[in-house]
Amino acid sequence: MSAPRIAVVVKGYPRLSETFIAQELLALEARGLPLAIWSLRRPTDRDRHPMHARIAAPVAYLPEYLRDAPLRVLAGLGRALRRPRFPALLALFLRDLARDPSASRLRRLGQALVLARELPESVTHIHVHFLHTPASVARYAARLTGRGWSFSAHAKDIWTTPDWELREKLGDAAWGVTCTRDGLRRLEELASSSRALPPLAAGEDEGRASRLALAYHGLDLGRFPGPPPARPPRDGSDPADPLRLLCVGRLVAKKGHDDLLDALAALPAGLHWHLTLIGGGEMRAATEARAAALGLGQRVAFRGARAQPAVIAAMREADLFVLPTKPAPGGDRDGLPNVLMEAASQDLPILATAFAGTPEFIASGTHGLLVPPGDPAALAEALARLARDPALRRRLAGAARTRLVADFALDPGIDLIAARLAASAGLGALPAAAPHPAGACACAS
């Protein structure tokens, strides 16, 4: 493998909840991009996805807390003081600190000093996932070393980062992509409302807006088995064979598990169902307590975080996938959850909310059913309708898979990102990635 030319900065690696990042790294390597991963945090998940084992990029961990590695931080500071760009970095940091006088801001500077010192000379470009804290580290290190940097923005980072910070990061970055039209609109509005995007260089003929682009994560269908045979026509009428519901998502406020439990509690007593809930997170104890308080404890199975093969196996056994995302109290929200595309890959019908990027994939009544976010009554009504109509579920599931294959393949977004990264890093033209054999599944092990 050639020496890394592109440093990819992430908040934590590897993470079970960020299959889209692992999928992207693997696909970029398949196109010949020499990557190195720099993570702000060490992994906390016990399991890993099979994809992680296939990623060849070396992984380095920055000190999550500066007190954990004082010698690395001091060495970074000593090297920074000898760099000609240190005064410019210091001025930038002090402006940021005046608006965000937090320990986190100081920590990002320390991590950036370590990153700037330890990046190999072969690295010519920095790319970062998420525009909040990881982008602060990447931006400071780039400013200090004179490297260019770019970003992939996703969801929480777009909607919870202060406007002033987003505008300034948009102005500093060479280019950026985001994974939903919803997010792209917000970034374009911020860019157009200020002088965020840098002026075009001499001879550059592309429009300013082209520095921001939409790149759906898509799904690498080569990693998944084909859909299972036709599912049994369960309709919730048989207590011995209840309707099998599945929800996959971290147990955090924006996933809407509270609304799902309230909706399930409102279903008719004669409708028999069982919910499998896959995901770990800060709200697990509260969610389990809510299920017990609603009298649903015996009908809801909490499985915790699971690697992708276990998730796909659960999708193949389920009758209906439910994900009622909504805005969290602090403004956090989803983009276009990859699990929706994974469910569609298995011909699993989808019930979700008309929120964030979900309607960009699912047209309600055509590819699934969408209800308003934060509305348990509407969710209960849709659950009852889909439970009692296996034919409707089959029709919606088939249409969603057709849409997935036609419009949400992996390659278009990866090709865009790969071409921009290659140009920014000074690499030549990239060879096309070898396609997976049709129907091959690299997720089963």
C-alpha positions as CSV (number, residue, x, y, z in Angstrom):
1,M,0.0,0.0,0.0
2,S,1.4,3.4,-0.9
3,A,2.1,6.0,1.7
4,P,-1.1,7.8,2.9
5,R,-1.8,11.1,1.1
6,I,-5.1,11.9,2.7
7,A,-5.8,12.1,6.4
8,V,-9.4,11.3,7.3
9,V,-10.4,12.8,10.7
10,V,-13.3,11.3,12.5
11,K,-14.8,11.7,16.0
12,G,-14.6,8.0,16.9
13,Y,-13.5,4.9,15.1
14,P,-14.7,2.3,14.6
15,R,-18.4,2.9,15.5
16,L,-21.3,0.5,14.9
17,S,-23.6,3.5,14.4
18,E,-21.5,5.0,11.5
19,T,-21.8,2.3,8.8
20,F,-21.8,5.1,6.2
21,I,-18.3,6.2,7.2
22,A,-16.9,2.6,7.1
23,Q,-18.6,2.0,3.8
24,E,-17.2,5.2,2.3
25,L,-13.6,4.4,3.5
26,L,-13.8,1.0,2.0
27,A,-15.0,2.3,-1.3
28,L,-12.4,5.0,-1.5
29,E,-9.7,2.5,-0.9
30,A,-11.1,0.4,-3.6
31,R,-10.6,3.4,-5.9
32,G,-6.9,3.5,-5.0
33,L,-7.0,6.4,-2.6
34,P,-4.2,6.1,0.1
35,L,-5.9,7.0,3.4
36,A,-4.9,7.3,7.0
37,I,-7.5,7.6,9.8
38,W,-7.2,10.0,12.7
39,S,-9.7,9.6,15.4
40,L,-10.5,12.0,18.3
41,R,-11.8,9.1,20.4
42,R,-11.1,5.4,20.9
43,P,-13.9,2.9,20.2
44,T,-16.5,2.2,22.8
45,D,-18.5,-0.5,21.0
46,R,-17.6,-4.1,21.8
47,D,-18.4,-5.4,18.3
48,R,-17.2,-4.3,14.9
49,H,-18.7,-4.5,11.5
50,P,-17.0,-6.9,9.0
51,M,-16.3,-3.8,6.9
52,H,-13.9,-2.5,9.5
53,A,-11.7,-5.6,9.1
54,R,-11.4,-4.9,5.4
55,I,-10.3,-1.3,5.7
56,A,-6.5,-1.2,5.3
57,A,-5.9,2.5,6.3
58,P,-3.8,2.8,9.4
59,V,-5.6,4.3,12.5
60,A,-4.1,6.8,14.9
61,Y,-5.8,8.1,18.0
62,L,-5.5,11.7,19.2
63,P,-5.6,12.2,23.0
64,E,-9.3,12.4,23.8
65,Y,-8.4,14.5,26.9
66,L,-5.2,16.5,26.9
67,R,-4.3,15.4,30.4
68,D,-4.1,11.8,29.1
69,A,-1.0,12.6,26.9
70,P,0.7,15.7,28.2
71,L,4.0,14.9,26.4
72,R,2.3,14.6,23.0
73,V,0.5,17.8,23.6
74,L,3.6,19.7,24.7
75,A,5.6,18.3,21.8
76,G,2.8,19.5,19.5
77,L,2.9,23.0,21.0
78,G,6.7,23.1,20.8
79,R,6.6,22.3,17.1
80,A,3.8,24.7,16.5
81,L,5.7,27.6,18.1
82,R,8.4,27.2,15.4
83,R,6.0,27.2,12.5
84,P,5.5,30.4,10.6
85,R,1.7,29.9,10.5
86,F,1.4,29.7,14.3
87,P,0.4,33.4,14.7
88,A,-2.4,33.0,12.2
89,L,-3.7,29.9,14.0
90,L,-3.5,31.6,17.4
91,A,-5.5,34.6,16.0
92,L,-8.1,32.2,14.7
93,F,-8.3,30.2,17.9
94,L,-8.7,33.3,20.1
95,R,-11.6,34.5,17.9
96,D,-13.3,31.2,18.3
97,L,-12.5,31.0,22.0
98,A,-14.1,34.5,22.6
99,R,-17.4,33.1,21.2
100,D,-17.1,29.7,22.6
101,P,-15.1,29.9,25.9
102,S,-15.3,26.2,26.7
103,A,-12.9,23.4,27.7
104,S,-13.9,21.6,24.5
105,R,-12.5,24.5,22.5
106,L,-9.2,24.2,24.2
107,R,-9.2,20.4,23.8
108,R,-9.7,20.8,20.0
109,L,-6.7,23.1,19.8
110,G,-4.5,20.6,21.7
111,Q,-5.7,17.8,19.5
112,A,-4.9,19.9,16.4
113,L,-1.4,20.6,17.7
114,V,-0.8,16.9,18.1
115,L,-2.3,16.1,14.7
116,A,-0.2,18.8,13.0
117,R,3.0,17.5,14.5
118,E,2.3,13.8,13.9
119,L,0.9,13.9,10.3
120,P,3.4,12.3,7.9
121,E,4.9,14.6,5.3
122,S,3.3,12.4,2.7
123,V,-0.2,13.6,3.7
124,T,-1.1,16.5,1.4
125,H,-4.8,16.9,2.3
126,I,-7.1,16.5,5.3
127,H,-10.7,15.4,5.0
128,V,-13.1,15.4,8.0
129,H,-16.4,13.8,8.8
130,F,-18.8,16.1,10.6
131,L,-18.6,19.9,10.7
132,H,-18.7,20.3,14.5
133,T,-15.8,19.3,16.8
134,P,-13.8,17.1,14.3
135,A,-13.8,19.9,11.8
136,S,-12.4,22.3,14.4
137,V,-9.5,20.0,14.8
138,A,-9.0,19.5,11.1
139,R,-9.3,23.3,10.5
140,Y,-6.8,24.2,13.1
141,A,-4.3,21.6,11.9
142,A,-4.7,22.7,8.3
143,R,-4.2,26.4,9.2
144,L,-1.0,25.5,11.1
145,T,0.5,23.3,8.4
146,G,-0.7,25.0,5.3
147,R,-2.6,22.0,4.0
148,G,-6.0,22.2,2.4
149,W,-9.1,20.5,4.1
150,S,-12.5,19.4,3.1
151,F,-15.5,17.9,4.8
152,S,-18.4,15.5,4.7
153,A,-21.3,17.0,6.7
154,H,-24.1,14.7,7.9
155,A,-26.9,15.7,10.3
156,K,-26.2,16.7,13.9
157,D,-23.2,18.8,12.9
158,I,-25.3,20.8,10.4
159,W,-28.2,21.5,12.8
160,T,-26.5,22.0,16.2
161,T,-23.3,23.9,15.3
162,P,-23.7,27.7,15.7
163,D,-24.3,29.6,12.4
164,W,-21.1,31.7,12.9
165,E,-19.0,28.6,13.2
166,L,-20.5,26.9,10.1
167,R,-20.1,30.1,8.0
168,E,-16.4,30.4,8.9
169,K,-15.7,26.7,8.3
170,L,-17.5,26.9,5.0
171,G,-15.2,29.8,4.2
172,D,-12.0,28.0,5.1
173,A,-12.7,24.6,3.5
174,A,-11.7,23.9,0.0
175,W,-15.0,22.0,-0.6
176,G,-17.6,20.0,1.1
177,V,-20.3,17.4,0.6
178,T,-23.4,16.5,2.6
179,C,-25.7,13.5,2.4
180,T,-29.2,15.1,2.1
181,R,-30.8,17.9,0.2
182,D,-32.2,19.1,3.5
183,G,-28.7,19.6,4.8
184,L,-27.4,21.0,1.6
185,R,-30.1,23.7,1.6
186,R,-29.0,24.8,5.1
187,L,-25.3,25.0,4.2
188,E,-26.1,26.8,0.9
189,E,-28.2,29.4,2.8
190,L,-25.4,30.0,5.3
191,A,-22.8,30.3,2.5
192,S,-25.0,32.7,0.5
193,S,-25.8,34.9,3.4
194,S,-22.2,35.8,4.1
195,R,-18.9,35.8,2.4
196,A,-18.4,32.2,3.5
197,L,-17.2,30.7,0.3
198,P,-13.8,31.9,-0.9
199,P,-13.6,33.9,-4.1
200,L,-12.9,31.9,-7.3
201,A,-9.2,31.6,-8.2
202,A,-8.0,33.1,-11.5
203,G,-9.2,31.0,-14.4
204,E,-11.7,29.1,-12.3
205,D,-15.0,28.9,-14.2
206,E,-17.2,26.8,-11.9
207,G,-19.9,28.5,-9.8
208,R,-19.4,29.2,-6.1
209,A,-22.2,26.7,-5.2
210,S,-20.2,23.9,-6.7
211,R,-17.9,23.9,-3.7
212,L,-20.9,22.4,-1.8
213,A,-22.3,19.2,-3.3
214,L,-24.9,16.6,-2.5
215,A,-23.5,13.1,-2.1
216,Y,-26.0,10.5,-0.9
217,H,-24.3,7.7,1.1
218,G,-26.1,5.2,-1.0
219,L,-25.8,1.5,-0.3
220,D,-23.3,-1.0,-1.6
221,L,-25.7,-3.8,-2.4
222,G,-22.7,-6.2,-3.0
223,R,-22.4,-6.3,0.8
224,F,-25.9,-7.6,1.3
225,P,-27.7,-10.8,0.5
226,G,-30.6,-10.7,-1.9
227,P,-34.0,-10.2,-0.3
228,P,-35.5,-13.3,1.4
229,P,-38.4,-15.3,-0.1
230,A,-41.9,-13.9,0.4
231,R,-42.6,-13.3,4.1
232,P,-45.5,-15.0,5.8
233,P,-48.7,-12.9,5.5
234,R,-48.9,-12.2,9.3
235,D,-51.6,-9.7,10.1
236,G,-51.5,-9.6,13.9
237,S,-54.6,-11.8,14.4
238,D,-52.8,-14.9,15.7
239,P,-51.4,-14.5,19.3
240,A,-49.1,-17.5,18.7
241,D,-47.6,-15.9,15.6
242,P,-47.6,-12.1,16.2
243,L,-46.5,-9.4,13.7
244,R,-42.8,-9.0,13.9
245,L,-41.7,-5.3,14.2
246,L,-38.2,-4.1,14.0
247,C,-36.6,-0.8,15.0
248,V,-32.8,-0.1,14.6
249,G,-31.4,3.0,15.9
250,R,-29.4,4.4,18.8
251,L,-31.4,5.0,21.9
252,V,-31.3,8.8,21.7
253,A,-34.1,11.4,21.6
254,K,-34.0,12.0,17.9
255,K,-34.9,8.4,17.0
256,G,-38.4,8.7,18.5
257,H,-38.5,5.5,20.5
258,D,-40.8,7.2,23.0
259,D,-43.3,7.9,20.3
260,L,-43.0,4.3,19.0
261,L,-43.8,2.9,22.5
262,D,-46.7,5.3,23.0
263,A,-48.1,4.2,19.6
264,L,-47.7,0.5,20.4
265,A,-49.6,1.0,23.6
266,A,-52.5,2.6,21.7
267,L,-53.0,-0.4,19.3
268,P,-56.1,-2.5,19.7
269,A,-55.8,-5.3,22.2
270,G,-56.7,-7.8,19.5
271,L,-53.7,-6.8,17.4
272,H,-50.8,-9.1,18.3
273,W,-47.2,-7.9,17.8
274,H,-43.6,-8.2,19.0
275,L,-41.0,-5.5,18.7
276,T,-37.2,-6.1,18.4
277,L,-35.3,-3.0,19.2
278,I,-31.6,-2.9,18.2
279,G,-29.4,-0.1,19.4
280,G,-27.5,1.1,22.4
281,G,-27.3,4.6,23.8
282,E,-27.8,7.0,26.7
283,M,-31.5,6.5,26.9
284,R,-31.7,2.7,27.1
285,A,-32.6,2.6,30.8
286,A,-35.3,5.3,30.3
287,T,-36.7,3.5,27.3
288,E,-36.9,0.2,29.0
289,A,-38.6,1.9,32.0
290,R,-41.1,3.5,29.6
291,A,-41.9,0.2,28.0
292,A,-42.5,-1.4,31.4
293,A,-44.7,1.5,32.6
294,L,-46.8,1.1,29.5
295,G,-47.2,-2.6,30.1
296,L,-45.2,-3.6,27.0
297,G,-42.2,-5.1,28.7
298,Q,-42.9,-8.7,27.6
299,R,-43.5,-7.6,24.0
300,V,-40.4,-5.5,23.4
301,A,-36.9,-7.1,23.2
302,F,-34.0,-4.8,23.7
303,R,-31.0,-6.3,21.8
304,G,-28.4,-3.5,22.3
305,A,-25.9,-2.5,19.6
306,R,-25.2,-5.2,17.0
307,A,-22.9,-5.6,14.1
308,Q,-24.3,-5.4,10.7
309,P,-24.7,-9.2,10.0
310,A,-27.0,-9.4,13.1
311,V,-29.0,-6.4,11.9
312,I,-29.5,-7.8,8.5
313,A,-30.5,-11.2,10.0
314,A,-33.1,-9.4,12.1
315,M,-34.4,-7.5,9.0
316,R,-34.9,-10.8,7.2
317,E,-37.0,-12.2,10.0
318,A,-39.2,-9.1,10.5
319,D,-42.5,-8.1,8.9
320,L,-42.2,-4.3,9.3
321,F,-39.4,-1.8,9.9
322,V,-40.3,1.3,12.0
323,L,-38.2,4.4,12.6
324,P,-40.1,7.4,13.9
325,T,-37.3,10.0,13.9
326,K,-37.9,13.6,15.0
327,P,-36.0,16.7,16.2
328,A,-34.4,16.3,19.6
329,P,-34.8,19.1,22.2
330,G,-31.3,20.4,21.5
331,G,-31.9,20.6,17.7
332,D,-30.2,17.3,16.9
333,R,-31.8,15.4,14.0
334,D,-31.1,12.7,11.6
335,G,-30.1,13.0,7.9
336,L,-31.2,10.1,5.8
337,P,-30.7,7.0,8.1
338,N,-28.8,4.3,6.3
339,V,-30.9,1.7,8.0
340,L,-33.9,2.7,5.8
341,M,-31.9,1.7,2.8
342,E,-30.7,-1.5,4.4
343,A,-34.3,-2.4,5.2
344,A,-35.3,-1.7,1.6
345,S,-32.5,-4.0,0.4
346,Q,-34.2,-6.9,2.2
347,D,-37.7,-6.1,0.9
348,L,-38.8,-5.1,4.4
349,P,-41.6,-2.6,4.3
350,I,-40.9,0.7,6.0
351,L,-42.9,3.0,8.4
352,A,-41.1,6.2,9.2
353,T,-41.7,9.9,9.7
354,A,-41.8,12.7,7.1
355,F,-38.8,14.4,8.5
356,A,-35.2,15.4,7.6
357,G,-33.9,13.4,4.7
358,T,-36.3,10.5,4.9
359,P,-38.8,11.8,2.3
360,E,-35.9,12.1,-0.2
361,F,-35.8,8.3,-0.3
362,I,-39.4,7.4,0.6
363,A,-42.5,8.8,-1.0
364,S,-45.4,8.1,1.4
365,G,-47.8,5.6,-0.1
366,T,-45.4,4.6,-2.8
367,H,-42.2,3.3,-1.1
368,G,-43.5,3.1,2.5
369,L,-45.7,5.1,4.8
370,L,-44.6,8.3,6.4
371,V,-46.4,10.1,9.3
372,P,-45.7,13.4,10.9
373,P,-42.8,13.4,13.4
374,G,-43.7,13.5,17.1
375,D,-47.3,12.2,16.5
376,P,-47.8,8.8,18.3
377,A,-51.5,8.7,17.3
378,A,-50.7,8.9,13.6
379,L,-48.0,6.4,14.1
380,A,-50.4,4.0,15.8
381,E,-52.9,4.4,13.0
382,A,-50.3,3.6,10.3
383,L,-49.0,0.6,12.3
384,A,-52.5,-0.8,12.5
385,R,-53.1,-0.3,8.8
386,L,-49.9,-2.0,7.8
387,A,-50.3,-4.8,10.3
388,R,-53.6,-5.8,8.8
389,D,-52.6,-5.5,5.2
390,P,-49.8,-7.9,4.1
391,A,-50.4,-7.1,0.5
392,L,-49.9,-3.4,1.0
393,R,-46.6,-4.2,2.9
394,R,-45.4,-6.3,-0.1
395,R,-46.2,-3.6,-2.6
396,L,-44.5,-0.9,-0.6
397,A,-41.4,-3.0,0.1
398,G,-41.0,-3.9,-3.6
399,A,-41.2,-0.3,-4.7
400,A,-38.7,0.8,-2.1
401,R,-36.2,-1.8,-3.2
402,T,-36.7,-0.7,-6.8
403,R,-36.0,2.9,-5.8
404,L,-32.9,1.9,-3.9
405,V,-31.4,0.0,-6.8
406,A,-32.2,2.7,-9.3
407,D,-31.5,5.9,-7.4
408,F,-29.4,5.2,-4.3
409,A,-26.5,3.1,-5.4
410,L,-23.2,3.7,-3.7
411,D,-21.1,4.6,-6.7
412,P,-22.3,8.1,-7.7
413,G,-21.6,9.7,-4.3
414,I,-18.3,7.9,-3.9
415,D,-17.1,8.8,-7.4
416,L,-17.8,12.5,-6.6
417,I,-15.9,12.4,-3.3
418,A,-13.0,10.3,-4.7
419,A,-12.5,12.7,-7.6
420,R,-12.4,15.7,-5.4
421,L,-10.1,14.1,-2.9
422,A,-7.7,12.9,-5.6
423,A,-7.6,16.5,-7.0
424,S,-7.1,18.1,-3.6
425,A,-4.3,15.6,-2.7
426,G,-2.5,16.0,-6.0
427,L,-3.2,12.5,-7.1
428,G,-3.6,11.4,-10.7
429,A,-6.7,9.9,-12.3
430,L,-8.2,7.1,-10.3
431,P,-9.0,3.6,-11.6
432,A,-12.6,2.5,-11.5
433,A,-13.4,0.3,-8.5
434,A,-14.1,-3.3,-9.3
435,P,-17.8,-4.0,-8.9
436,H,-19.0,-6.7,-6.4
437,P,-20.5,-9.8,-8.0
438,A,-24.3,-9.5,-8.2
439,G,-25.9,-10.7,-5.0
440,A,-22.6,-11.2,-3.2
441,C,-22.7,-10.5,0.5
442,A,-19.6,-9.5,2.4
443,C,-21.7,-8.8,5.5
444,A,-22.3,-12.5,6.4
445,S,-19.7,-14.2,8.6
